[in-house]
Amino acid sequence: MTDGDTETLDELLAPDFTLTHITGYVPPKGEWLTQMRAGQFDDHGVEEKNLTW
């Protein structure tokens, strides 16, 4: 994620993957990856808050 490797992220993350942006917005996986590819944001760190299997 911090490397911006959207192709690997797309393969690894479940189709229903979501994350919560600092603003509270919860984009679906496809929207989030599209924004990353367009350079609309750059993650410098990741903090996992909740994980379910």
C-alpha positions in Angstrom: 0.0 0.0 0.0 2.7 2.5 0.9 4.6 1.5 -2.3 1.5 2.3 -4.4 1.5 -1.2 -5.9 -2.2 -1.2 -6.9 -2.0 -4.4 -9.1 -0.8 -6.5 -6.2 -3.3 -4.9 -3.8 -6.1 -5.7 -6.3 -5.0 -9.3 -6.3 -4.6 -9.7 -2.6 -7.6 -7.8 -1.3 -11.1 -9.3 -1.2 -13.6 -8.0 -3.7 -15.6 -6.5 -0.8 -12.6 -4.9 0.8 -13.1 -1.4 2.2 -11.1 1.0 4.2 -12.0 4.1 6.2 -10.3 7.3 5.0 -9.2 9.8 7.6 -12.3 11.9 6.7 -14.6 9.0 7.6 -15.5 8.2 4.0 -15.5 4.5 3.2 -14.7 3.9 -0.5 -15.2 0.5 -2.1 -12.0 -1.3 -3.2 -12.4 -0.3 -6.9 -12.8 3.4 -6.2 -9.9 3.4 -3.8 -7.6 1.7 -6.3 -8.6 4.0 -9.1 -7.8 7.0 -6.9 -4.4 5.6 -6.1 -3.6 4.9 -9.8 -4.6 8.5 -10.6 -2.2 9.8 -7.9 -5.0 11.5 -6.0 -3.5 10.4 -2.7 -0.3 8.9 -1.4 -0.2 6.7 1.7 2.9 7.1 3.9 1.8 4.7 6.6 -0.9 2.1 7.5 -2.4 1.3 10.8 -4.6 -1.8 11.0 -7.6 -1.2 13.3 -9.9 -4.2 12.5 -9.4 -7.5 10.7 -12.0 -10.2 10.2 -11.5 -13.5 8.5 
